[in-house]
């Protein structure tokens, strides 16, 4: 009986862990690019704010920020595009937000 409870707890933990993210997803998981066409992907457990999209530029992770809010700790992941002329990151193009424990 005790082993069954431990197994059930571990199984529940494995299924619920992706919902409560502790780090930002990689840029490759957020943006799917094939043959020059790039599409934003919906990432489970994250809400997204898209500021702009840009074709022909490399999509990259910019920074991670953790804030304390009235709902708990909130993680914000900022993504942007790399300007091929100056090799600098542009202003944030996408922000993913999730609540963490």
VMD Tcl script that draws the C-alpha trace (Angstrom):
set ca {
  {0.00 0.00 0.00}
  {2.79 2.41 0.91}
  {4.66 1.74 -2.34}
  {1.48 2.38 -4.32}
  {1.12 5.81 -2.64}
  {4.73 6.66 -3.44}
  {4.24 5.58 -7.07}
  {1.06 7.63 -7.39}
  {2.78 10.69 -5.90}
  {5.76 10.37 -8.25}
  {3.49 9.90 -11.28}
  {1.44 12.98 -10.35}
  {4.62 14.98 -9.86}
  {5.95 13.97 -13.29}
  {2.72 15.04 -15.04}
  {2.31 18.33 -13.15}
  {5.92 19.51 -13.32}
  {5.72 21.01 -16.87}
  {2.78 23.18 -15.80}
  {4.85 24.85 -13.07}
  {7.92 25.82 -15.05}
  {11.17 26.74 -13.35}
  {13.14 27.81 -16.39}
  {12.48 29.32 -19.78}
  {11.88 27.03 -22.76}
  {14.57 27.18 -25.46}
  {14.01 29.43 -28.46}
  {13.81 26.37 -30.73}
  {10.75 25.14 -28.82}
  {9.05 28.56 -28.99}
  {9.69 29.25 -32.68}
  {9.50 26.47 -35.27}
  {11.42 27.29 -38.45}
  {11.41 25.21 -41.66}
  {12.54 26.35 -45.13}
  {12.67 30.01 -44.15}
  {9.14 29.96 -42.67}
  {8.94 30.51 -38.91}
  {5.84 30.03 -36.77}
  {5.32 30.71 -33.08}
  {4.48 27.54 -31.16}
  {2.06 27.39 -28.24}
  {4.00 26.22 -25.17}
  {1.88 24.40 -22.59}
  {1.63 26.21 -19.25}
  {2.81 29.56 -20.59}
  {0.90 32.67 -21.62}
  {2.40 34.71 -24.46}
  {2.50 38.38 -25.40}
  {3.72 38.95 -28.97}
  {5.03 42.44 -29.66}
  {6.23 41.86 -33.23}
  {7.43 39.19 -35.64}
  {10.22 39.52 -38.17}
  {10.98 37.25 -41.13}
  {14.51 36.44 -42.12}
  {16.10 37.11 -38.73}
  {17.32 34.61 -36.17}
  {15.03 34.13 -33.15}
  {16.90 34.03 -29.82}
  {16.39 33.93 -26.06}
  {17.12 37.31 -24.47}
  {16.66 37.11 -20.69}
  {14.72 35.61 -17.79}
  {13.13 37.57 -14.93}
  {11.43 36.25 -11.79}
  {9.01 38.57 -9.95}
  {6.98 38.19 -6.78}
  {3.30 38.94 -7.41}
  {0.09 38.52 -5.44}
  {-0.42 35.19 -7.30}
  {3.02 33.87 -6.27}
  {6.36 33.92 -8.04}
  {6.07 34.65 -11.74}
  {8.71 33.86 -14.35}
  {8.97 36.01 -17.47}
  {11.00 34.85 -20.47}
  {11.96 37.41 -23.09}
  {12.74 36.44 -26.69}
  {13.83 38.61 -29.58}
  {15.44 38.58 -33.02}
  {19.08 39.01 -33.88}
  {19.74 41.84 -36.34}
  {22.01 40.35 -39.06}
  {23.54 43.75 -39.95}
  {24.67 44.82 -36.46}
  {24.68 41.36 -34.79}
  {22.77 42.84 -31.85}
  {19.59 41.72 -30.18}
  {16.51 43.77 -31.02}
  {13.91 44.86 -28.39}
  {11.79 42.06 -26.91}
  {9.50 40.51 -29.53}
  {7.83 37.87 -27.34}
  {7.29 37.45 -23.60}
  {6.25 34.12 -22.07}
  {4.83 34.20 -18.55}
  {4.15 31.41 -16.06}
  {3.66 31.04 -12.29}
  {6.26 29.00 -10.43}
  {6.20 27.50 -6.93}
}
mol new
graphics top color blue
foreach p $ca { graphics top sphere $p radius 0.5 }
foreach p [lrange $ca 0 end-1] q [lrange $ca 1 end] { graphics top cylinder $p $q radius 0.2 }
display resetview
